[in-house]
Amino acid sequence: MTDTTTPIVLIAPRSRWWAWIPAGAALIGLVVFAVASLVPSQVIATTENPRIQEQQPAPYARIPASAESVNDRVVYGELPDEVEVFDTNGDFFFVTVSAPNQSVLSWMIGSPDPVVDLLTEEGRNGQRTATQNREISLQQMRTATQEAQFVALTAAGYAPEIEPGAVVVQDILCRVLAEDGFECEEQFQADEVLDPADTILEIDGTPVPTLEDLGAALEGGEPGDVIEVTIDRPGDGVMDVSVELASDPQDPERTIVGFVPFDTRTVVLPFDVSIDTAAVGGPSAGLSFTLALIDELTEGDLTGGKDIAVTGTIRLDGTVGPIGGLEQKVSAVHQHGVEVFLIPAEQFELTDADPENPDDGVCRWECLNAAGDDEVVLIPVASLEEALAVLQVLGGDPIVPAEPVEAG
């Protein structure tokens, strides 16, 4: 019998070398991606240092961070019977920005975004160390909460008191400023031995627990006199330094050490209330803290049931001070879905939101609308009084002050 079966012949496929090209490209892309995420941005990224008007490496970027409820951070201790805390239907939000290190990858992704602001080392930290900046930022937040508590409780009808605080160096004064307006041509001798965030403990062995005590200790001193100053420096501890006194450039009859002190006054409250600031630093949440406290300690609803974002410092006289990073804060507010944002009027050029109704109490900062955050209504306020008036325009209730309770 003859086998008529047709044999099967297997033919090896030709090598498809070209298929490795996209695979290799993908592998190279992954390697480039990984390297770009590790290499710091200052290798290629630069931005202008306005002090010297020159381009410098930009290792950091100011970016939007968060919008968080202040009401969730207010903590009450045991309250007197006559003090009532009221529920609120809306929240006040304080807004933060951050300035993290940037990689080449994050720089490439973020640089087209108008709310990403590249920063030099000096742009982020100034001419202080990171430790000094951290201490100063925390001191500013402590001061902001104290001022907010005083202003809020006073507005709510209570009677807080103010006590003087420690002598803490905020900045060293410049004796002679250079013609460019940026550089310091001549420093006070104090610059050689004092740093921002130092606490002054003693002058020539005499304790100076407050600014008033410091002034008394310096009475009789003359420019050129050398005094012994005991300081407590963050990270280094207590030490003694010698400081030469100088005359005040603005008032030659006045003898000074040569630094600007923090306002470290503390508030004595008639009952126990605090604001949990956690790791938040800086003073820009002062107005939001104030409004949240007033809302909880008085009848009615300041927000009219809305969520209201707020930024701005608060001074003891109730005026609202400027802040930084507004573009980033507007973006953070927008991302969190809050539609109304109270901002300081002191630092911005403003235009009416409704040209046909210029007295509607709602305005926008013209420059910010270019950032694409048109859904956030920006409302400038110069004082607590103006903020409360704007909240009433938006549907909030007026303040009903409580019965006075003296500080304890």
C-alpha positions in Angstrom: 0.0 0.0 0.0 1.4 3.3 -1.0 1.6 6.2 1.5 0.0 9.2 -0.1 0.1 11.4 3.0 1.6 14.8 2.2 4.4 15.6 4.6 4.2 18.7 6.8 7.2 20.9 6.6 7.8 23.4 9.4 9.5 26.6 8.3 11.1 28.7 11.1 9.8 32.3 11.0 12.3 34.9 10.0 13.7 37.0 12.9 11.5 40.1 13.3 14.2 42.4 14.6 12.2 45.5 14.0 9.7 44.5 16.7 12.4 45.2 19.3 12.5 48.9 18.3 9.2 50.0 20.1 10.1 47.8 23.1 13.5 49.3 23.4 12.0 52.8 23.1 9.6 52.1 25.8 12.4 50.8 28.0 14.4 53.9 27.4 11.4 56.0 28.2 10.9 54.3 31.5 14.6 54.8 32.4 14.4 58.5 31.4 11.2 58.8 33.5 12.8 57.3 36.5 15.9 59.4 36.2 13.9 62.6 35.7 12.0 61.9 38.9 15.2 61.6 40.9 17.3 64.4 39.5 16.7 67.7 41.3 15.1 70.5 39.2 17.9 73.0 39.7 20.0 71.1 37.2 18.0 72.7 34.4 15.3 75.0 36.1 16.1 78.6 36.9 14.1 81.7 38.0 14.9 85.3 38.8 16.1 86.3 42.2 14.5 89.8 42.5 17.0 91.0 45.1 19.9 90.8 42.6 17.8 90.6 39.4 19.6 87.6 38.2 18.6 84.1 37.1 19.4 81.4 39.8 18.7 77.6 40.1 15.1 76.9 41.2 15.1 73.8 43.5 11.6 74.5 44.8 8.1 75.5 43.7 5.2 77.2 45.5 2.1 75.1 44.8 -1.5 74.8 46.0 -1.8 72.7 49.2 -5.2 72.4 50.9 -8.3 74.1 52.1 -9.4 72.8 55.5 -12.2 73.5 57.9 -11.3 75.8 60.8 -14.3 74.7 62.7 -13.0 71.1 62.9 -9.9 72.5 64.6 -11.5 74.5 67.4 -11.2 72.8 70.8 -13.0 73.8 73.9 -12.2 72.9 77.5 -14.6 73.0 80.4 -16.9 76.0 79.8 -18.7 78.1 82.4 -22.5 77.6 82.5 -23.1 81.0 80.9 -21.0 80.1 77.8 -22.7 78.3 75.0 -21.1 76.9 71.8 -23.5 76.9 68.9 -23.7 74.5 66.0 -22.9 76.0 62.5 -24.4 75.1 59.2 -21.4 76.1 57.1 -17.7 76.1 57.7 -14.9 78.6 57.4 -11.9 77.2 55.5 -8.2 78.3 56.0 -6.0 77.8 52.9 -2.4 76.7 52.7 0.4 76.4 50.1 3.6 74.4 50.1 7.0 74.8 48.6 8.5 71.3 48.2 11.7 70.3 46.4 11.2 69.8 42.7 12.6 67.1 40.5 13.2 67.5 36.8 10.1 65.5 36.1 7.9 67.6 38.4 9.3 70.7 36.9 8.6 69.5 33.4 5.0 68.7 34.3 4.3 71.7 36.5 6.1 74.6 34.7 3.3 75.2 32.2 0.8 75.7 35.0 0.5 79.4 35.9 -0.1 78.6 39.6 3.2 76.8 40.0 5.7 79.4 41.1 9.4 78.4 40.8 11.5 79.5 43.8 15.2 79.9 44.4 16.8 78.9 47.7 16.5 82.5 48.8 13.0 82.8 47.5 11.9 80.0 49.7 14.0 80.5 52.8 15.1 84.2 52.5 18.4 84.7 54.1 17.6 82.6 57.1 18.3 78.9 57.8 15.6 76.3 57.5 15.5 75.9 61.3 15.1 79.6 61.8 12.3 79.8 59.2 10.5 76.9 60.9 10.7 78.5 64.3 9.6 81.9 63.0 6.7 80.3 61.1 5.5 78.5 64.2 5.9 81.7 66.2 3.8 83.5 63.6 1.1 80.9 63.9 1.1 81.1 67.7 0.7 84.9 67.4 -2.0 84.5 64.8 -4.1 82.2 67.0 -3.6 84.6 70.0 -4.7 87.6 68.0 -7.7 85.7 66.5 -8.8 84.6 70.0 -8.6 88.2 71.3 -10.4 89.8 68.4 -13.1 87.0 68.2 -13.9 86.9 71.8 -14.1 90.7 72.0 -16.4 90.8 69.1 -18.5 88.0 70.6 -19.0 90.1 73.8 -16.5 88.5 76.1 -13.6 90.3 77.9 -10.2 88.7 77.1 -7.0 90.4 78.4 -3.5 90.7 76.9 -0.3 89.8 78.8 3.2 90.7 77.5 5.3 87.8 76.2 9.0 86.9 75.8 11.5 88.9 73.8 12.0 86.9 70.5 14.1 88.2 67.6 12.1 88.4 64.4 14.7 90.1 62.1 18.0 92.0 62.5 17.7 95.7 61.4 19.8 97.2 58.6 21.7 100.3 59.6 22.2 101.6 56.0 20.3 100.2 53.0 22.1 100.1 49.6 20.8 102.3 46.7 19.2 99.3 45.0 16.8 99.0 47.9 17.6 95.3 48.4 21.1 94.9 49.8 22.1 96.0 53.2 25.1 98.2 52.9 25.9 98.3 56.7 24.5 96.1 59.4 24.2 96.7 63.1 26.8 94.9 65.2 24.0 92.8 66.6 23.9 91.0 63.2 27.2 89.3 64.1 25.8 87.6 67.3 22.0 87.5 67.1 19.9 85.3 64.8 16.2 85.4 64.0 14.2 83.2 66.5 16.7 83.9 69.3 15.0 84.6 72.7 16.6 87.3 74.8 16.7 86.1 78.4 19.0 88.6 80.2 20.8 91.9 79.8 23.9 92.2 81.9 22.6 89.5 84.2 19.2 91.1 84.6 16.2 89.0 83.4 14.2 90.6 80.6 11.0 88.4 80.4 9.1 91.1 78.3 9.8 93.9 75.9 9.0 96.4 78.7 11.7 94.8 80.8 14.1 95.0 77.9 13.4 98.7 77.5 14.0 99.3 81.2 17.3 97.3 81.1 18.6 99.5 78.2 17.8 102.8 79.9 20.9 104.9 80.4 22.8 103.0 77.7 24.7 104.9 75.1 25.6 104.1 71.4 28.9 102.2 71.6 28.3 100.6 75.0 28.8 96.8 75.0 26.2 94.8 76.9 26.2 91.1 77.8 23.1 89.3 76.4 22.0 85.8 77.4 20.0 84.2 74.6 18.3 80.9 74.0 18.9 79.8 70.4 16.8 77.0 68.8 19.0 73.9 68.4 21.9 75.4 70.3 20.5 76.3 73.7 21.4 79.0 76.1 24.5 81.1 75.5 26.0 84.5 76.3 27.0 87.0 73.6 28.3 90.6 73.6 26.3 93.3 71.7 27.3 96.8 70.9 24.5 99.3 71.3 23.7 101.8 68.5 21.5 104.8 67.9 18.2 104.3 66.0 18.6 105.7 62.4 15.0 106.9 62.6 15.5 108.5 66.1 19.1 109.3 66.9 18.2 110.1 70.5 17.1 106.5 71.0 19.6 103.7 71.8 18.8 100.3 70.5 20.2 96.7 70.2 19.4 96.5 66.5 16.6 94.0 66.0 12.8 93.8 65.4 11.0 91.7 68.0 8.0 89.4 67.5 4.7 90.3 69.0 4.7 87.5 71.6 1.9 88.9 73.7 -0.5 86.3 75.0 -4.3 86.4 75.5 -5.9 85.5 78.8 -9.3 84.1 78.0 -12.3 83.9 80.2 -12.6 80.2 79.3 -10.5 77.5 77.7 -10.6 77.5 73.9 -7.8 76.7 71.5 -7.2 76.1 67.8 -5.3 72.9 66.8 -2.8 74.3 64.2 -0.9 71.0 64.0 2.1 71.5 61.7 0.5 74.5 60.0 2.8 77.6 60.1 2.6 81.3 59.3 0.0 83.9 60.2 -2.3 83.9 57.1 -5.1 81.9 58.8 -5.8 84.6 61.4 -9.0 86.0 59.9 -10.4 82.5 59.3 -9.7 81.6 62.9 -11.4 84.8 64.1 -14.6 84.2 62.0 -14.9 80.6 63.0 -14.7 81.4 66.7 -17.2 84.2 66.4 -19.6 81.9 64.5 -19.4 79.2 67.2 -19.7 81.5 70.2 -22.7 83.6 69.0 -26.2 82.9 68.0 -27.1 82.7 64.3 -25.1 81.6 61.3 -22.4 83.9 59.9 -22.0 81.8 56.8 -25.6 81.6 55.8 -25.1 77.8 55.6 -22.3 78.2 53.0 -18.7 77.1 53.1 -16.5 80.2 53.0 -12.7 80.1 52.4 -10.7 82.9 54.1 -7.2 84.1 54.1 -5.5 87.1 55.7 -3.8 88.0 58.9 -5.7 89.6 61.7 -4.3 92.4 63.9 -5.5 93.3 67.4 -7.3 96.3 66.1 -9.4 94.1 63.7 -7.6 95.1 60.5 -6.8 92.4 57.9 -3.2 92.1 56.7 -1.6 90.8 53.5 -0.5 87.3 52.7 1.6 85.5 50.1 0.8 82.8 47.5 -2.7 84.0 46.6 -2.7 82.4 43.1 -1.9 79.1 44.7 -4.5 79.5 47.4 -7.2 80.4 44.9 -6.4 77.2 43.0 -6.6 75.2 46.3 -10.0 76.7 47.1 -11.2 75.9 43.6 -10.0 72.3 43.8 -11.9 71.8 47.1 -15.1 73.1 45.6 -15.5 76.2 47.7 -17.0 79.0 45.7 -16.4 82.1 47.9 -13.0 83.3 49.1 -12.4 86.3 51.4 -9.0 87.9 50.7 -7.1 90.9 52.1 -7.9 94.1 50.4 -4.7 95.8 51.5 -2.3 94.3 48.9 -4.3 94.0 45.7 -5.7 96.1 42.8 -9.4 95.2 42.6 -12.1 95.6 40.0 -15.9 95.4 40.5 -17.4 92.0 39.8 -20.6 93.6 38.5 -20.0 96.9 36.7 -23.8 97.6 36.7 -24.0 97.1 40.4 -20.7 98.5 41.9 -22.1 98.4 45.4 -22.9 94.7 45.5 -19.9 94.1 47.9 -18.4 91.5 45.7 -15.2 92.2 43.7 -12.5 90.2 41.9 -8.8 90.7 41.7 -8.3 91.2 37.9 -5.0 89.4 37.6 -6.2 86.2 39.2 -8.9 85.5 36.7 -6.3 84.8 34.1 -5.3 81.7 36.1 -8.6 80.0 35.2 -10.2 80.1 38.6 -13.3 82.1 37.5 -15.6 79.9 39.6 -14.1 81.3 42.8 -15.6 84.6 43.8 -12.9 86.7 45.4 -14.1 89.2 48.0 -11.6 91.8 49.4 -12.0 92.8 53.0 -9.9 95.3 54.9 -11.2 94.5 58.5 -13.2 92.2 60.5 -16.1 94.7 60.3 -16.0 94.5 56.5 -15.8 90.7 56.5 -18.9 90.5 58.7 -20.7 93.0 56.5 -19.9 90.9 53.4 -21.1 87.7 55.1 -24.4 89.4 55.7 -24.6 90.3 52.0 -24.1 86.6 51.2 -27.0 85.6 53.5 -25.3 85.3 56.9 -26.7 86.5 60.2 -25.4 89.5 62.2 -23.5 89.0 65.4 -25.6 88.7 68.6 -23.0 89.3 71.4 -23.0 87.1 74.4 -23.2 88.3 78.0 -19.8 89.4 79.1 -17.6 86.9 81.0 -14.4 88.3 82.6 -11.0 86.8 81.9 -9.8 84.3 84.5 
